[in-house]
């Protein structure tokens, strides 16, 4: 991990001044059901100024549809933290969410579209 | 919102070529996301001595393939360490299925993945990775050694080759379709 989050020690570079559990109000899991690592989100507001930097960075990354895993990867935030930050942004209506990725796919049409695309690779 | 994500999993033991496979089919350079967990939370949680907790990083490699304007396929490699099953559980939930990469020099490295998907009835194909040269075994020998069920497809692939990896995914999606309940049609 290129950036260490608060680990109980108040020293070293790259350690945020505010522990991240404070930033997310102690939330330890997302309230939005189905917030899977593959779930995609998009920014609803162009202006994310005034948000804390960690939130602001996410909104700026979400100008087009992007998955939680991609946000985590690009911003180098741990996955669970990313999920919770996104959850807070959804509640505050800075982001909108796509379909949950945890639904079992029983739609043959979706699988057929995937086949067509894979055959064109 | 109708924006839809679908997931495929690439599993197999350490060094079977998962990251190579993900990279060969992805339309973007493979990305890595990390989960930071404390060793204590892996076993018994112990809140004493927090300052001494060592954090372990579980890394997940993944790629993406845009299917249509509103569907994106994500291909996730499982973490190298098999013991982080909680990550497998999240990856598998709602996944179309899995490719289990097999290195014929170390068949046993793929046993845990095969067991995992069989037990959860998640469609999978076993893919013998020819990365390390021609496979000296016949299909039946490998099926027997892996204890594959008769309906589980076994394919040969070269994880470095885009066409070969894409064919493996095609075989997986076809297999997943064959497992759908009869009469499941789209939108009709």
Interface residues (C-beta under 8 A of the other chain):
Chain A: X1 X5 X7 X8 X9 X36 X37 X38 X39 X40 X42 X65 X67 X69 X70 X72 X73 X74 X76 X78 X79 X80 X82 X96 X97 X98 X99 X100 X101 X102 X103 X104 X105 X106 X107 X108 X109 X110 X111 X112 X113 X114 X115 X117 X118 X119 X121
Chain B: X1 X2 X3 X4 X5 X6 X7 X25 X31 X32 X33 X34 X35 X36 X50 X51 X53 X55 X57 X60 X62 X64 X65 X66 X67 X68 X71 X72 X73 X74 X76 X90 X91 X93 X94 X96 X162 X163 X166 X169 X170 X173 X174 X176 X177 X180 X181 X184 X185 X186 X187
